[in-house]
Amino acid sequence: MQSETIAVTLEGITQRFGRLDQPRCDWDRRHALVAEGGFGFLGPTASADPGAAVTREGLEAALRTVDPIKKYRPVAAEPCVLRCPLAGA
């Protein structure tokens, strides 16, 4: 299979982007299963490697490693930003 890329040129600078692997992206972005991906700074400590391919069974097993008491739903804004008294100023 040939790698799919797209090139975007803005103000003379060209950036190339590879094809998005949605299941692997969701592994981190939606389910916060890779602390090193950024969510570790916000609380989740899960660090589950999806392996060569994301499977339903693999995802279920990884989600079972997440502490149900500290279940964390990834959000776009950090809690400190949401609670900041100066944010509305």
C-alpha positions, -999 to 999 in steps of 0.1 A, spaced: 0 0 0 14 34 -10 16 60 17 -10 88 11 2 123 18 -12 158 13 9 189 8 -2 223 19 17 255 9 12 287 27 33 318 22 59 297 3 63 271 31 51 236 22 41 212 49 34 175 41 10 155 62 6 117 63 -27 98 62 -45 98 95 -49 64 111 -82 72 129 -82 41 152 -47 49 165 -56 86 168 -87 78 189 -66 55 211 -48 86 224 -72 115 217 -106 100 226 -96 74 252 -65 91 267 -46 58 268 -12 73 261 -1 96 290 30 107 270 6 120 243 -2 150 265 -30 138 288 -4 127 314 -1 164 323 -38 166 331 -41 135 352 -45 102 333 -15 79 337 -26 51 314 2 40 290 -12 13 268 5 5 235 -21 -3 207 4 -26 190 6 -30 152 -32 -27 148 -60 -14 170 -85 -42 177 -117 -42 196 -103 -67 221 -71 -47 225 -91 -15 232 -113 -33 257 -83 -47 275 -66 -12 276 -97 5 289 -99 -20 317 -65 -8 329 -80 27 336 -88 33 372 -127 34 374 -126 58 404 -103 83 386 -121 77 352 -110 107 331 -128 121 301 -104 141 280 -114 177 274 -100 205 253 -95 229 283 -73 223 313 -92 225 347 -70 253 359 -80 274 329 -117 267 335 -114 277 372 -92 308 367 -109 338 382 -92 360 356 -105 340 326 -137 360 324 -120 394 328 
